[in-house]
């Protein structure tokens, strides 16, 4: 669906490995995580909590919040505003979190 446009730029970004829902995926260090996920065909990136409607990046500049994912255990991270780094663990969001996933000290 999406592919990298080749350029003659003298400095190429280094390829790294990230993990999406536990599966290894190659990405370029420093590129927006949303772009890396789109290139890896990880669409939709989330499903809405109420209706379960699929969502994917829309604006690619941090305004729409359609590209929310979990990164290294932190929920609701905007993938379009998050640069890729080596070894990051990304979890696509499937609806609302359950009580057991909320964390915290409440019993």
N, C-alpha and C positions, 0 to 999 in steps of 0.2 A: 504494500500500500504506500509506504513512504520509503524513500531511499536517500542516501547521502549524495549531494551534488559535488562532484569532484572539482577541485580547484588547483590552481598552480601555486598556491600559497607555499612559501618555503618552509614554514613551520607547521608541521602536522601535529594534531593532538594525539596523545598516546591512548591506545586502546586498553581498556581494563575490563574486569569481570565484575558484574553485579548479580544479585540473585533476586528473581521476581517470583514470588510465591514458592520459593525454595529451588527454582530452576535457574541454572546459570545462564547469563545473557551478556553479550559483549556490548560495550558502549564506549564513547570517547570521554575521557576525563574532562570535566568542565562544561560539557554540553548540558542543556536543560534536561532534567530527568524525563519530563513529558516527551521531549523529542526522541530520547532513547527508547522509551516505552512504545511510542508510535512506530518507530523503525522496527521494533521487535514484534509488532503486531499484537501488543497487549491492549486490545480495545474490546469492550469498554474497560475503563480503569476503575469504575465504581458503579454501584447500583444505589439508587436513592432509598433511604430508610422507609419511606411511607409507601410508595407505589412499586418500588423495585425497578423503576425505569433505568435503562443503561445510560451512562454518562461517559464523556471523553472530553479532552481539552477543547476549548472553544476560542478563547482570546489569546492564549499563550503569553500573557503579560501580567498575570496575577489579579485580574479583576473579577472573573466569573466564578471561581471556586469549583469548576467542574472537574478539575484534574486531581482532586484530593486522593492521596494514598497514605499508607503507613510506611515510614522510613525508619529502620533500626529501632522499632518499637514505639516510635512517636506517631500518634494518630493525626489525621487531618493535615498533612503536609501538602502544600501546593507543589505539584511536580514541575510545573512550568517555571517556578522561581527557585528550584533546588538544583544546584550543579551536581553532576555525577562525580562520585569519588570511588576509588577502588574498594571493592568488597561490600558495598552498601546492600542491605537487605530490604527489599520493597515488598509490601503486601498490598494487593489490590483489595478494595473495600467492597464487601457484599452485604449491603443493607445496614441496619442498626446494630450496634454492639449489644451483646447480652450482658446481664448483670455480672456474670463471672469474668467478663473482659474489662470491666470498668476500673479495676485496681483500687488503690487507696486503702485506708485503714478502717473504713466502715464495716461493721459486721452485721 
